[in-house]
Amino acid sequence: MIIGTSMNKQNLINLSLFYEDHNGTIDLANLENIVNSRYQLLRDVEISRSRSENDETKEKERGILKTKDISKKLRPQDDDSIKNDKISHQMLKLSVKNSAEESKWWIETETLLFQNRLKDLVDPVQLIGPHIKLQIINTIEFPHTQDKKIHPYKIEEDAKVIKAVEAKREAEAKIAAEAKIAAEEKTGAEAKKIIQTEIDEAKKEPILEGYYKIPLSLGTHLLNYKKKNYFPIRGYFYVLKCDLELIISEIFRSGLVMELEAAKKIEVTDERLIYIFEKVKNPDMDDGYKIPTGPRNINLSNIDELAMIHFPPCMKKLYQSLKSNHHLKHYGRLQFGLYLKGLGFPLEESLQFWRKMFAEKVTAEKFSKNYEYNIKHSYGRLGKMADYSPWTCNKITRMPKPALGEFHGCPFRHSEKGELINILMSYQKLENEIKEWILGRHEKEPQLACIKLFESTHPGADYKFTEKIGIYPNAYFDASYEYSKS
């Protein structure tokens, strides 16, 4: 289903609710592209949401704007983009349906994207209210009351409602006044004056002006909110427009849950679809990082300095371990080798680097026999000639915890607290407050921890350089390197 305005094309905004499956044809190359785009969009939305939740007020506003900008990348505004929006949504649903963790992530991020698109509508209540009443609720068969009307509340509708609101506000005013009297130790006339002042102030508030009247069954989740900007009276909620937008989002979320339950009955057997799903979610197959093409002074002679200043924790840990042990095990070599490739090291320089680092423990003959092939393979010179991209943060954080003598993975996800503290101490400009935040939440939000580390040690960094931090380790280096030049 598409909800949209009838305005001119310049202002046209459509909002998909996805409760109807899309039927049509699409070529595989385009299908892979739009599914990849949506998957990355949801990842970007997730990271942007995390940033805005944990930033100060000014930064939070900036984070919300970023999320809204992100939502425009896939906002459907014409027939083709509407079709692609629906198809990519349906395909990702099929790809996550068998995993509880992925299903939960899909529901959360799709709902967040919906909320941001909803905020962009000129008047979401006017546009969506009638559609919720006539189409969504009846079609999905939610267990709602018979009266499904959602409409602006008119004061003249019900004098009893007005009296109930006035009584509620007067009672709340008296409670507030009693607390103030107790705190200030007032008695007698002074206490009465405080009570009357609180009541008079409460009476000045408009009675349900700008409120909407909805059935109780559509807004039961409001009972869990700390802010009580609603009135449950005689079988209805009277809610502000901002709360109505939340209710619409909850209906959308409920629909996603129902979609997933229905999707679990669908068996995907087409090998082409299975391949696309695996490529979307498997970080090994990621090809999203683009190696910078401009001139950069990065080579073997200054790698020590670069590592100390610009490497993210995961690569700094690998590099320090390589220097100390003169060796890295398989996953560590893959993770760090592709990172060096992403920095711009050509094949011959990478071979030279690894020979030098292994020289104390590995002879030249053994190096050529045991290690050279894999390095050339990662550059697409041998084997199936695939030009591999640097690993993503998503892949690195999902790796199994390193065993004894292994150093791959993400320190925020895989390192013990003591080891992580030592790594953080190497970042000299890190604020103590941010350090404590990272140590308290790093396992649950490793990518956000890396973002917080960068923002603390690179104050005022331009967002155009930092937007991919938390997605690619190489993006951390790129942003830090550009920051040092500014």
N, C-alpha and C positions, 0 to 999 in steps of 0.2 A: 504494500500500500504506500502511496506517496501523498503526503500532505503538502500543499504548496499555495502560494498566493496567485492572484490573477493580475499582478502588477506588470510593469513593462519588463523587458528582458534584462535590463541592466540591474534591476533589483530582485530578480527572480531567485527565490530560495526554496529549495525542496528539502523535505525531511523524510527519510525512509524509515518505516517501522518494521519492515521485513517479515511480517507475519504470513505473507503469501509467498510460496516458492516461485522463482522466476523460471519461465520456460522459454527456451530459445536456443540459438546456436552461437558458438564463439570458437575461433581458432585457438589451438593449444598455445601458441606463442603469446598471444594476447592474454589468454587465461593465466598463464604463468606470471606474466608481468603484473596484472592487476591484483593477483593474490599476494605476490611479493610486496607490492606497494602497500596493500592494506595491512599486512603483517608488520611492516616497518612503521607504518603510521601508528598502529596501536602501541608499538614499542616506544615510539617517540612521545606519544600522549602519556604513557605510563611514567616515563622519566620526567617529562615536563610537569606532570601532576606532583610527583615526589619533590621536585625542586620548589614548586610554589607552596607546598604544605610546610616546608621546613625553613623557608626564607623569612626575613623580617617583612614588615608590612609593605614597604616600597618594592622589595624584591618579590614579594608574593603577587602583587599586582602585575609586575613584569612577567612573572611565570604564567599567570592566567592568560595574559595577552599572547604569550608564546604558544600556549595550548590552543587558543582560538585561531592563531595563524596556522598552526599545524592542521586543525580541523578543515581548513579551507582547501587543503590539498586533495581531499576526496569528497568535498561537498558536491552533491549532484546538482548541476545547473542546466543540463540539457539532456536530451533523450539518451545519448550514448553514455554519459557519465552516470545517469540514473541506473541504466542497465548494468554498467560495470560495478557500481556501488552495491547493488543487490547481489550480483553474482559473486563478487569477492567476499561479501559477508557470508553467503551460503557455503562457499567452498571452505573458508576457514572454520566454519562451524563443523563441517564434516571431518576436517583434519584434527580437531581437538576433542571430538565427542567421546573417545574411548579413554581419555585421561582426566581424572578428577581435578588434578592440579591445573592442567591446561584449560579445562572447561571453566574453572573458576576465574582464571586470568582473562579468558575471552569475554566472559560476562562483565567483569569489572571494567575492562578497557573499552568494550563496545558501549557500555552505559555512559562512561565518561565522555566518549566521543559524541554520543547522542546529546548529552547535557550541554556540551560546548556548542554544538550546532543549534540546539534549542535556544540558547542565549542570543544567537545571531538573528533569530526571527524578529521582525519588527514588532509584532504583537502575538506572541505564542499562544496566549489564552484565547484570543479571538479566532486564531487560525486552527488551533488544535482542539479546543473544547468541544465544538460540535462533532468533530470526527471521532473523539473518544466516546461520545454518547451514542452516535449512530452506527459506527462501524467496528471499532476495535473491541469494545466490551462484548457486544452481541456475537461477533464472529468468534472470539476466543473462548467464550462461555466461561468467564470468570464467575465465581460464586458470589455475584453482587446482588444488591437489593433490586427490586423491580423498578424503582425510580432511579434512573441513571442520569438525571439532569445535572449538568455543571453549568452554572450561569452566575453572572454578577448578582450580588445580593442587593435588593432594594429595601431601604429602611421602612418604607410603608408596608412591606409584606406582612410583618408580624410584630405587633406591639409587645407580645409576650417575650419575644426574643430580645427586644431592646431592654425590657425590664430585667431579664436574666443576666444580660451583659453588665448592666449598671450595678446590679447586686453583686456580681462577681468582682467587679472592679472596686466597689466600696469595701468589700471584705478584704481584698488584697491590700488596699490602702490602709486599713486599720491594722493589719498585721505588720506592714512596713512602719507605721507610726509607733506601734508598741515596741518594736525593736529599737527605734530611734530614741524613744522615751527611756528605755532601760539603759541604753548606752550613755545617754546624757544625764541620767538620774533626775529627770524632771517629774514634777508632781502637780496636782491641783490644776489651776487655770492654765499653766504653761503646757501641761500634758494635753489638756483638751484642745488647746490652740494647735498643737502639732497634729493631732488627729484630724481636726477640721481642715487644716491646710492640705494634708495628704489627700483627703476626700475631694476637696475642691479641685486639686490638680488632676485627679483621676477623672472628674466630670468634664474637664476641658477636652479630653481626648475624644475624637469623633467616634460615633457609635457605628462600628462595622463599615465605615466608609472605605471603599476599595477592596472589600472582602468578596469572596466567592463562596457560594453555597453548594456543598457536595454531599453525597450519601456517606455515612460513617464507614461503610465497607471499602470505600476507595481511599481512605486516608488513615487507616489504623496504624500504619508505621509512624505517623506523627506523634503517637503516644510515647515513642522512645526518645524523642528529641528533648534536649534540655530547654530550648527556647520555646515558650508557650505562646506563640503568636496565633493561636487558633482557639475556637470555642466549640466544644461538642455540646450541642443543644438539640433535644427532641429529635434524635435520629439523623442529625446532620452535623457536619463540620463546617464552620465558617472560617475560611482561611484567606490569608493574603496571597497576592499573585505569585510571590516568590515561592510560597509553600505549594501552590498549585503546580508550579513547574517541577518541584520535587516529586509530587504525586504522579505527574505524567511520566517522569523518569522511572519511578518505581513500577508503573504499569509496563513500561518498556522492558525493564529488567525481568519482571515476571514472565513476559513473553519470551525472552531469551531462554529462560529456564525450561519453558514448555517446548521451545524449538529443539533444544538439546535432547530432551526426552524422546521426542519424535525422531530425531536424527539417529539415535542409537539403534533404531530398528532398520536403518538403511545400511546395507553391506556394500562397501566400495570395493569393487573387483577389477576395475579398469586400471591396468598397469601404468598408463599415462598419468592418471590422476594420482595414483599412489606415489609416483616419482615426483610430481609437483609438490605434493604435501610434504614429502621427505625433504625436498630441496628448500622449501620455505622454512622449515623448523630446524633442519640440521645445519648447525653453524659450519661444519666442514665444507658445505657446499656454498657458503656465502661468497658473493662477489661484489659486495657493496662498497668496500673501501677503495678509494682512488688514490694511488700514490702521487704525491705532489710532483709537478713537472718543472717548477721553477728552480733556479740555481740555489743550492744550499751547501754550506761548508760542513759536510758530514763525511768523515772518513776514519780510517783506523788510527790516525795520529791523534785525533781529538775525542775518541769515543769515551775515554774515562771522564773527561770534563762534561760531555753531553749526558752521560749516564747519571752523574751526580746532580745535575741541574734540571734535566728535562725528562728523564725516564719516569713512567708511572711505577707504583710499588711492585707490580707483578714482574716487570722487566728489570727493575733495579735489583730485586731479589735474585732473579735468575743470573744476572750479570755478575753480581757479587759472589754467588755460589760457584759460578764458572771460574772466576778468578782464583777463588780459594781452593777449589778441588781439581781444577784443570780437566774437568769432565762434566757433562750433563747426561742424564739418562734420556731415553727415547723421546718421551713427551716434552721434556724440557728443551731438547734440541729442536723439535718441531716448532714449539711455541716461540722460542727466541729466534730461531733461524728465519721464520716467516716475518717476524717483527723487524729484523734487520733488513730483510728484503723490502718491507714497506717503508723503511727509512730512506731507501734509495741505493742501498749497497748493490752493486752489480755482482754477478755470479763469481767472477774471479776474485773480487775483493772479499766476498763471503768465504770462499775457500781458503784464502790467505788468513782470514781472521780465525777460522776454526782450527787450522793447522797450528797457528801460533798458540792458541789457548790450550790445545790438547798436547802440545809438544813435550811437556814434562812427563807425561804418562803414556803417550801413544807415539810410536815410531811413524815416520813418513810412509813406510810401506803398509803398516797396519791401518793408518788413516785412509790411504787410498783404497784399500780393500774393504774396510768396514763402514766408512762414513761418507766418502766422496759421492757415492751413487745417490744417496738420499738427498744430499744438498742439491745436486744437479737436477734430481727429480722434482724438487720443490720449485725450481725455476722453469720447469717445463722443457728441460733439455733431454730427459730420458724417460723411459716408461711410456705412459699414455700421452705424454707431451702436454699435460694440463698445466696451465699457468696459475698456481695456487695463490690465493689472497692471504694476507695476515689473518690470524684468528681473531674472532670477535670476543668482546667481553661476555656475551651470552654463552658462547662455547666454553670459555675459560672457567666461568663460574659454575658451569654444570659438570665439570670434570670430577672424577672421583678424587677423594683426598689423597695427597701424595704419601707414598710409603716412605719408610726410612731411606734416606739417601736420594730422595726425589725432591724437586723444588718447583715443579710446574704448578699451574693453577693460579688462583687469585688469593693474595694474602688476606684480603678482607673476608673471604669465605672460608679459606682452608687453613690459615695460620693460627697457632695458639696465641693467646693474648700477649704473653711476654715477647714473643717474636715480633708481633705486630707493633708493639710499643717501640721496639728497637728500630723497625723500619720507619715509623713515623718520626722518630727523633732525627732522622737524616734530612727531614724537610724543615729547615731552620725557621722559616717564617710562619709555620703552622701555629695558629692561635690555640691556647689551652682549651677554650670553650669548645672549639670545633674538634679538637683531639678527644675530649671527653664524649662528645656526641658520637664520634666515629667508634670509639671503643664500646659504647653502649648499644650500637645498632648495626655494626658492620656485618654480622653474619646474616641478618635478615635482609639488609639492603646494601649489598656490596658495591653495586654500581653507583648508587647515590653517595655512598661513603667516599668513593673515588672523586666524584664530582665536588663534594664538599671540601675534600683535600685540595683540589686544584683551585677552587674559588677562594679559599683562605690564603693560599700561598701565591696567588696571582690576582690581587685585588684590582677590580676595574677592567678585567679582561673583556675584550669585545666578544659578544655572543656569537658572531659569525664564525669565530675561531673555536668556540667551545661547545657548540651544539651537538657534536658527535662524541664528546667525552662520556664515558659510560657505555658506549656502543663499540668503540674500537680502541685498544691500547695505543695504537699509532696516532689516533686523534689527540690523545693527551700530549704526546711528544710534539705534534704539529702545532697545537695551541700554545704550548709553553715556549717553543722555539720562536714563533711569531711574536709572542708577548715580549720576549727578550729583545726583539728588534725594534719594538715600538717606543 
